[in-house]
Structures are given as structure tokens and as C-alpha cells.
């Protein structure tokens, strides 16, 4: 299996970028946290703890319990359809990227958090 360098990147670094992206588009940190917690099953306290521990993406998603509706996340991120990514960890990372993109594009939270 090909190892992407993002696997070993601290989640906390990318988390700050997610927040910056949201804030530039008049969205909030709270919305970013809500999306992350929905996707991963983490509580806000668990999310904060993982960020403080500076775990890498691999550890972050290893501890997550992906939402049952995550497979409803479709679309293109970085030129690749997320539903066609075969590597589970990369797909999970791209799911999160896609949800943050939707937030930044102004999509309603009710639609981002797939019912």
C-alpha cells in the first residue's frame, strides 16, 4: 500500500487550516467541530484532546468510528472522486476535506451532515 505523507502529518496542523478556510467564508470554528464530530463520532472533548496530543491523521482516524452515512459523501476533492478512492484512510481524509469544502461554499449544515 502506498503511504501518503498526509498520513503522518499532525491532524492539528490541518485542523487550523480547516478553521481558517471556514472563517474566510464567514463560517465558524463550531461548525468545523460539528462536522468533524459528526464524521468521526468524537465528542468535542475527545476532539480537543486529540488535537492537544498532536496525533497524526492515521491515529486520528484509527480512533474514529466513522458515521454510518459517510458513504453518502460524494464529489471531487483534489481532482479525485471521493467515492472511488480505494485506500480507506485516504478516503476518510478526503471525506473530511469534502465536508469542509461544502461548508466553505455555503452549503447548509443540514445537508452537509448527511441525513
C-alpha positions in Angstrom: 0.0 0.0 0.0 1.3 3.4 -0.9 1.9 5.7 2.1 0.8 9.3 1.6 2.7 11.9 3.6 -0.5 13.3 5.0 -1.0 10.0 7.0 1.9 11.1 9.3 1.0 14.7 9.4 -0.3 16.0 12.7 -4.1 16.5 12.5 -3.8 19.7 14.5 -1.9 21.4 11.6 -4.6 20.7 9.1 -7.4 21.4 11.6 -6.1 25.0 11.8 -6.3 25.2 8.0 -9.9 23.9 8.1 -10.8 26.6 10.6 -9.1 29.4 8.6 -10.9 28.2 5.4 -14.3 28.3 7.3 -13.6 31.7 8.8 -12.7 33.3 5.5 -16.1 32.3 4.3 -18.0 33.6 7.3 -18.4 30.2 8.8 -17.4 29.2 12.4 -15.0 27.0 14.3 -18.1 25.5 15.9 -19.4 24.4 12.5 -16.0 22.8 11.7 -16.0 21.0 15.0 -19.6 19.8 14.4 -18.6 18.4 11.0 -15.6 16.6 12.4 -17.5 15.2 15.4 -20.3 14.0 13.1 -17.9 12.2 10.7 -15.7 10.7 13.4 -18.1 10.0 16.3 -15.8 12.0 18.6 -17.2 14.2 21.3 -15.9 17.8 21.4 -13.8 16.9 24.4 -12.3 13.9 22.6 -11.6 16.1 19.5 -9.8 18.7 21.7 -7.8 16.0 23.4 -6.6 14.5 20.1 -5.7 18.0 18.8 -3.7 18.7 22.0 -1.9 15.4 21.7 -1.0 16.3 18.1 -1.9 12.8 16.8 -1.3 12.2 13.1 -4.1 11.5 10.7 -3.5 7.8 10.8 -4.0 7.7 14.6 -6.9 10.2 14.4 -8.9 8.1 12.0 -7.9 4.8 13.7 -9.6 6.1 16.9 -12.7 7.3 15.0 -15.9 5.5 14.5 -17.0 6.7 11.1 -20.6 7.8 10.7 -22.8 5.2 9.0 -23.8 7.8 6.4 -20.2 8.7 5.5 -20.6 6.6 2.3 -23.1 9.2 1.2 -20.3 11.7 0.8 -19.6 12.1 -2.9 -17.9 14.5 -5.2 -14.5 15.6 -6.2 -11.6 16.7 -3.9 -8.2 17.4 -5.4 -9.4 16.1 -8.8 -10.4 12.7 -7.5 -13.9 11.4 -6.8 -14.0 10.5 -3.1 -16.4 7.6 -3.5 -13.8 5.9 -5.8 -10.8 6.1 -3.5 -9.7 2.6 -2.7 -7.5 3.3 0.3 -9.7 3.6 3.4 -7.6 6.1 5.3 -7.1 8.3 2.3 -10.9 8.1 1.6 -11.7 9.1 5.2 -9.3 12.1 5.0 -10.9 13.2 1.7 -14.4 12.8 3.2 -13.4 15.3 5.8 -11.9 17.6 3.1 -15.1 17.4 1.1 -17.3 18.3 4.1 -15.1 21.3 4.9 -15.2 22.4 1.2 -19.0 22.2 1.3 -19.1 24.3 4.5 -16.8 26.9 2.9 -19.0 27.0 -0.2 -22.0 28.0 1.9 -23.9 24.7 2.0 -26.4 24.3 4.9 -25.2 22.2 7.8 -28.4 20.1 7.5 -27.2 19.0 4.0 -23.5 18.7 4.9 -24.4 16.3 7.8 -25.9 13.6 5.5 -29.3 12.5 7.0 
